[in-house]
């Protein structure tokens, strides 16, 4: 099977072959007790001083060999074990552990991390500059990928969070009164879900998984904030008046149909137009209505 030249062999975590350190710690304590007892009791036979010295050197060598292999693993922590640069596995068993002294060991935290990004300036879907920031809850899922597939997974996370935030922010407009579409301000649940998905895709190469992601700051950039505020206010007024006019037209139609159905009054086209005009003024006007009594004819 032919592989593309751009194919990257990704690391994959697997259990390491290590040993509990408590039995070996007991061996060290027994060895120390034996050496101390021999030295203090003077139980050295004549002519065996050289043998005792060799035994002491051997005991010291064994002590150092065993002692160097100890390491401690705390809860939610893993130790990546290597042999002359080759990955052999990850130890996630808590407590005192032991491995051969020539095996390399690197601790990696698999606890949940909380990162609050800096405010960054980006352009939304319509090209308006906005300031955004987010909060991301992440953790290491694969210690092998986090250690070997990226140079520094902490820096990688920070850079990819900024890149993902820019990508999601550019997909949608900040706000929209004209069309029913997803906006950064009006659809926080959708935007946060997209941000989480985007970050998981970007960080999967480093064995990182994002549990939560959400915007913590969203505002127009300072240079256009006042102008966009006036635009928002104008669009809000237009939207409100449009609903008001539609409601007024419906009410006028209902009034005319009710008058005709109950046979209260018969209106020709000119009187109907006058009534429609008066009702629209009453319903759409912002000031209180002052009634005028017309004692004459409509045509005078």
VENSULDA-V468753 format. One record per residue. N is the residue number from 1. SS is DSSP state (H for helix, E for strand, - for the rest). PSI is psi in radians with two decimals (none if undefined). NEAR is the number of other C-alpha atoms within 12 Angstrom. Layout:
# VENSULDA-V468753
n->{N/N}
ss->{SS/SS}
psi->{PSI/PSI}
near->{NEAR/NEAR}
This chain:
# VENSULDA-V468753
n->{1/2/3/4/5/6/7/8/9/10/11/12/13/14/15/16/17/18/19/20/21/22/23/24/25/26/27/28/29/30/31/32/33/34/35/36/37/38/39/40/41/42/43/44/45/46/47/48/49/50/51/52/53/54/55/56/57/58/59/60/61/62/63/64/65/66/67/68/69/70/71/72/73/74/75/76/77/78/79/80/81/82/83/84/85/86/87/88/89/90/91/92/93/94/95/96/97/98/99/100/101/102/103/104/105/106/107/108/109/110/111/112/113/114/115/116/117/118/119/120/121/122/123/124/125/126/127/128/129/130/131/132/133/134/135/136/137/138/139/140/141/142/143/144/145/146/147/148/149/150/151/152/153/154/155/156/157/158/159/160/161/162/163/164/165/166/167/168/169/170/171/172/173/174/175/176/177/178/179/180/181/182/183/184/185/186/187/188/189/190/191/192/193/194/195/196/197/198/199/200/201/202/203/204/205/206/207/208/209/210/211/212/213/214/215/216/217/218/219/220/221/222/223/224/225/226/227/228/229/230/231/232/233/234/235/236/237/238/239/240/241/242/243/244/245/246/247/248/249/250/251/252/253/254/255/256/257/258/259/260/261/262/263/264/265/266/267/268/269/270/271/272/273/274/275/276/277/278/279/280/281/282/283/284/285/286/287/288/289/290/291/292/293/294/295/296/297/298/299/300}
ss->{-/-/-/-/-/-/-/-/-/-/-/-/-/-/E/-/-/-/E/E/H/H/H/H/H/H/H/H/H/H/H/H/H/H/H/H/H/H/H/H/H/-/-/-/-/-/-/-/H/H/H/H/H/H/H/H/H/H/H/H/H/H/H/H/H/H/H/H/-/E/E/E/E/-/-/-/E/E/E/E/E/E/E/-/-/E/E/E/E/E/E/-/-/-/E/E/E/E/-/-/-/-/E/E/E/E/E/E/E/-/-/-/E/E/E/E/-/-/-/E/E/E/E/-/-/-/-/-/E/E/E/E/E/E/E/E/E/E/E/E/-/-/H/H/H/H/H/H/-/-/-/-/H/H/H/H/H/H/H/H/H/H/H/H/H/H/H/H/H/H/H/-/E/-/-/-/-/-/-/-/-/-/E/-/-/-/-/H/H/H/H/H/H/H/H/H/H/H/H/H/H/H/H/H/H/H/-/E/E/E/E/E/E/E/E/E/E/E/E/E/-/H/H/H/H/H/H/H/H/H/H/H/H/H/H/H/H/H/H/H/H/H/H/H/H/H/H/H/H/H/H/H/H/H/H/H/H/H/H/H/H/-/-/-/-/-/-/-/H/H/H/H/H/H/H/H/H/H/H/H/H/H/H/H/-/-/-/-/-/-/-/-/-/-/-/-/-/-/-/-}
psi->{2.30/2.40/2.59/2.63/-0.38/-0.01/2.29/2.26/1.87/2.51/2.76/2.27/2.47/2.73/2.49/2.65/1.69/3.08/2.61/2.42/-0.15/-0.76/-0.70/-0.55/-0.68/-0.69/-0.75/-0.74/-0.72/-0.72/-0.75/-0.72/-0.69/-0.77/-0.73/-0.70/-0.73/-0.70/-0.55/-0.46/-0.20/0.46/0.94/2.07/2.60/2.37/0.02/0.39/-0.71/-0.71/-0.66/-0.69/-0.71/-0.69/-0.68/-0.73/-0.74/-0.71/-0.67/-0.70/-0.76/-0.71/-0.83/-0.69/-0.78/-0.72/-0.63/-0.46/-0.06/2.53/2.78/2.39/2.15/2.90/2.50/0.81/2.53/2.69/2.06/2.12/2.31/2.71/1.85/0.73/-0.20/2.37/2.23/-0.33/3.08/2.27/2.12/0.17/2.25/2.72/-2.84/2.15/2.85/2.49/2.81/2.42/-0.52/0.05/2.30/2.57/2.32/2.15/2.38/2.20/2.26/0.34/2.88/2.30/2.57/2.13/2.18/2.03/2.82/2.76/2.26/2.65/2.19/2.98/2.25/-2.99/-0.54/0.09/0.11/2.30/2.27/2.72/2.30/2.64/2.76/2.87/2.31/2.29/2.04/2.88/2.80/2.15/-0.71/1.87/-0.51/-0.80/-0.74/-0.53/-0.73/-0.40/-0.25/2.74/-0.90/1.91/-0.48/-0.81/-0.63/-0.73/-0.81/-0.76/-0.74/-0.52/-0.77/-0.75/-0.74/-0.66/-0.70/-0.71/-0.84/-0.69/-0.53/-0.17/-0.46/2.68/2.76/-0.80/2.81/2.16/-0.14/-0.70/2.69/1.60/2.92/2.26/2.75/-0.65/-0.61/-0.18/1.13/-0.64/-0.75/-0.76/-0.74/-0.67/-0.72/-0.70/-0.76/-0.78/-0.75/-0.77/-0.67/-0.66/-0.70/-0.62/-0.07/-0.50/-0.33/0.17/0.48/2.42/2.40/2.10/-0.66/2.57/2.36/2.63/2.38/-0.27/2.32/2.06/2.69/2.61/2.69/-0.59/-0.34/0.10/-0.80/-0.71/-0.73/-0.52/-0.75/-0.66/-0.74/-0.75/-0.72/-0.76/-0.64/-0.71/-0.75/-0.77/-0.71/-0.74/-0.60/-0.75/-0.64/-0.74/-0.76/-0.70/-0.68/-0.72/-0.72/-0.73/-0.70/-0.74/-0.75/-0.69/-0.78/-0.73/-0.66/-0.73/-0.71/-0.67/-0.69/0.00/0.73/-0.79/2.55/2.15/2.34/-3.10/-0.68/-0.77/-0.65/-0.76/-0.70/-0.74/-0.74/-0.76/-0.79/-0.75/-0.68/-0.68/-0.75/-0.76/-0.55/-0.20/2.63/-0.21/2.83/2.58/2.36/1.88/2.52/2.19/2.10/1.89/-0.17/-2.73/2.74/-0.43/0.03/none}
near->{3/6/8/8/7/7/8/11/13/19/24/24/28/22/21/27/23/28/24/24/26/21/16/27/25/17/18/25/18/16/24/20/16/18/25/16/14/19/17/11/12/14/15/18/12/10/9/13/16/13/14/20/17/13/20/21/15/16/25/18/16/20/25/20/20/29/26/24/28/30/35/26/27/20/19/22/26/36/43/40/38/29/19/12/15/15/29/25/31/37/41/34/25/21/21/26/33/34/33/25/23/17/27/26/34/27/25/32/29/29/20/20/24/20/27/24/28/21/23/27/26/31/27/30/23/18/18/25/26/34/31/36/31/35/29/37/27/32/31/33/33/35/42/38/32/38/37/27/25/22/15/17/31/25/16/25/37/28/20/29/42/33/27/37/46/32/25/37/45/29/25/31/32/37/32/25/23/16/11/12/19/26/28/38/27/19/21/25/18/23/33/32/23/30/38/33/26/30/40/30/21/26/36/31/31/36/35/38/33/35/26/27/35/37/38/24/24/32/31/30/25/16/15/19/19/14/15/23/19/13/17/21/17/15/19/19/15/16/18/17/18/17/16/21/21/17/18/24/23/18/20/27/20/16/21/27/18/15/17/16/12/11/11/12/16/17/18/13/11/13/17/22/17/18/23/25/18/21/26/25/22/22/24/25/17/11/9/10/14/10/10/8/8/9/8/8/8/15/9/6}
